[in-house]
Amino acid sequence: MVVLGIAGWAVAGVLAWMLVSRVAWFGIALIGVAILFVASRWQINDQNALPTNPTGAGHLYVAQYERQFARSPEEAASRKAYEADFNRVLYVVRTIGLALLLLGANMFIVHQLYP
């Protein structure tokens, strides 16, 4: 499992390096956008995601409501603690993504559009 993680990070690093070497600062901005996209998708889990429903049937919303609110107090407290810890990590990831987006866009405008 560790080897798979190392291989994944190596591939991500090579892709980021190739992107930045080809389009310079705009590549940094694209990496920031990708991080923000992954962070927004990462927040959607089995508790708050709804499947696509073309018919408009309401039973899916009822099922989601029951998953979220029909819990014992202990389950609700443990879920809230888990979400609080998860949101702390997600805040850091979003901050890094936003910083890369703003840095890349600013430097792209300053150094590549108007050299």
C-alpha positions as a Markdown table, in Angstrom:
| # | Residue | x | y | z |
|---|---|---|---|---|
| 1 | Met | 0.0 | 0.0 | 0.0 |
| 2 | Val | 2.9 | 2.4 | 0.8 |
| 3 | Val | 4.4 | 1.6 | -2.6 |
| 4 | Leu | 1.2 | 2.5 | -4.3 |
| 5 | Gly | 1.0 | 5.8 | -2.4 |
| 6 | Ile | 4.6 | 6.6 | -3.4 |
| 7 | Ala | 3.9 | 5.7 | -7.0 |
| 8 | Gly | 0.8 | 7.9 | -7.0 |
| 9 | Trp | 2.7 | 10.9 | -5.6 |
| 10 | Ala | 5.5 | 10.3 | -8.0 |
| 11 | Val | 3.1 | 10.4 | -11.0 |
| 12 | Ala | 1.4 | 13.5 | -9.6 |
| 13 | Gly | 4.8 | 15.2 | -9.1 |
| 14 | Val | 5.9 | 14.4 | -12.7 |
| 15 | Leu | 2.5 | 15.7 | -14.1 |
| 16 | Ala | 2.8 | 18.9 | -12.1 |
| 17 | Trp | 6.4 | 19.3 | -13.2 |
| 18 | Met | 5.5 | 18.8 | -16.9 |
| 19 | Leu | 2.6 | 21.2 | -16.6 |
| 20 | Val | 4.7 | 23.9 | -15.0 |
| 21 | Ser | 7.5 | 23.4 | -17.5 |
| 22 | Arg | 5.2 | 23.8 | -20.4 |
| 23 | Val | 3.0 | 26.8 | -19.4 |
| 24 | Ala | 5.0 | 28.2 | -16.5 |
| 25 | Trp | 3.0 | 30.3 | -14.0 |
| 26 | Phe | -0.3 | 29.4 | -15.6 |
| 27 | Gly | 0.5 | 25.8 | -14.7 |
| 28 | Ile | 0.7 | 26.8 | -11.0 |
| 29 | Ala | -2.8 | 28.4 | -11.3 |
| 30 | Leu | -4.1 | 25.2 | -12.9 |
| 31 | Ile | -2.7 | 23.1 | -10.1 |
| 32 | Gly | -4.5 | 25.4 | -7.6 |
| 33 | Val | -7.7 | 25.0 | -9.5 |
| 34 | Ala | -7.2 | 21.2 | -9.5 |
| 35 | Ile | -6.6 | 21.2 | -5.7 |
| 36 | Leu | -9.8 | 23.3 | -5.1 |
| 37 | Phe | -11.8 | 20.9 | -7.3 |
| 38 | Val | -10.5 | 17.9 | -5.5 |
| 39 | Ala | -11.2 | 19.5 | -2.1 |
| 40 | Ser | -14.8 | 20.3 | -3.1 |
| 41 | Arg | -15.4 | 16.8 | -4.3 |
| 42 | Trp | -13.7 | 15.4 | -1.2 |
| 43 | Gln | -16.2 | 17.0 | 1.0 |
| 44 | Ile | -19.1 | 15.2 | -0.7 |
| 45 | Asn | -19.5 | 11.8 | 1.0 |
| 46 | Asp | -22.2 | 9.2 | 1.5 |
| 47 | Gln | -24.0 | 11.4 | 4.1 |
| 48 | Asn | -24.6 | 14.4 | 2.0 |
| 49 | Ala | -24.5 | 13.2 | -1.6 |
| 50 | Leu | -27.7 | 12.7 | -3.6 |
| 51 | Pro | -27.7 | 10.6 | -6.8 |
| 52 | Thr | -28.9 | 12.1 | -10.0 |
| 53 | Asn | -32.6 | 11.8 | -10.1 |
| 54 | Pro | -34.1 | 12.7 | -13.5 |
| 55 | Thr | -37.7 | 11.8 | -12.4 |
| 56 | Gly | -37.8 | 14.2 | -9.5 |
| 57 | Ala | -39.0 | 11.6 | -7.0 |
| 58 | Gly | -38.7 | 12.8 | -3.4 |
| 59 | His | -37.9 | 9.4 | -1.8 |
| 60 | Leu | -34.2 | 10.1 | -2.3 |
| 61 | Tyr | -34.4 | 13.3 | -0.3 |
| 62 | Val | -36.3 | 11.5 | 2.5 |
| 63 | Ala | -33.5 | 8.8 | 2.6 |
| 64 | Gln | -30.9 | 11.5 | 2.9 |
| 65 | Tyr | -32.8 | 13.3 | 5.6 |
| 66 | Glu | -33.1 | 10.1 | 7.6 |
| 67 | Arg | -29.4 | 9.4 | 7.2 |
| 68 | Gln | -28.5 | 12.8 | 8.5 |
| 69 | Phe | -31.0 | 13.4 | 11.3 |
| 70 | Ala | -32.4 | 10.1 | 12.5 |
| 71 | Arg | -29.4 | 9.1 | 14.7 |
| 72 | Ser | -28.9 | 8.5 | 18.3 |
| 73 | Pro | -27.2 | 11.4 | 20.2 |
| 74 | Glu | -24.0 | 9.4 | 20.5 |
| 75 | Glu | -23.9 | 8.8 | 16.8 |
| 76 | Ala | -24.6 | 12.4 | 16.1 |
| 77 | Ala | -21.8 | 13.5 | 18.5 |
| 78 | Ser | -19.3 | 11.2 | 17.0 |
| 79 | Arg | -20.2 | 12.2 | 13.5 |
| 80 | Lys | -19.9 | 15.9 | 14.4 |
| 81 | Ala | -16.5 | 15.3 | 15.9 |
| 82 | Tyr | -15.3 | 13.5 | 12.8 |
| 83 | Glu | -16.7 | 16.3 | 10.5 |
| 84 | Ala | -15.0 | 19.0 | 12.6 |
| 85 | Asp | -11.6 | 17.2 | 12.3 |
| 86 | Phe | -12.1 | 16.6 | 8.6 |
| 87 | Asn | -13.1 | 20.2 | 8.0 |
| 88 | Arg | -9.8 | 21.4 | 9.6 |
| 89 | Val | -7.8 | 19.4 | 7.1 |
| 90 | Leu | -10.1 | 20.5 | 4.3 |
| 91 | Tyr | -9.5 | 24.1 | 5.3 |
| 92 | Val | -5.8 | 23.7 | 5.0 |
| 93 | Val | -6.1 | 22.0 | 1.6 |
| 94 | Arg | -8.5 | 24.7 | 0.3 |
| 95 | Thr | -6.1 | 27.5 | 1.5 |
| 96 | Ile | -3.2 | 25.9 | -0.3 |
| 97 | Gly | -5.3 | 25.5 | -3.5 |
| 98 | Leu | -6.5 | 29.1 | -3.3 |
| 99 | Ala | -2.9 | 30.4 | -2.6 |
| 100 | Leu | -1.6 | 28.5 | -5.7 |
| 101 | Leu | -4.4 | 29.8 | -7.8 |
| 102 | Leu | -3.9 | 33.4 | -6.8 |
| 103 | Leu | -0.1 | 33.2 | -7.0 |
| 104 | Gly | -0.1 | 31.5 | -10.4 |
| 105 | Ala | -2.7 | 33.8 | -11.9 |
| 106 | Asn | -0.9 | 36.9 | -10.6 |
| 107 | Met | 2.5 | 35.8 | -11.8 |
| 108 | Phe | 1.0 | 34.7 | -15.1 |
| 109 | Ile | -0.4 | 38.2 | -15.7 |
| 110 | Val | 2.7 | 40.1 | -14.5 |
| 111 | His | 5.4 | 37.9 | -16.1 |
| 112 | Gln | 3.8 | 36.2 | -19.1 |
| 113 | Leu | 1.1 | 38.5 | -20.4 |
| 114 | Tyr | 3.0 | 41.8 | -19.8 |
| 115 | Pro | 6.7 | 41.0 | -19.6 |
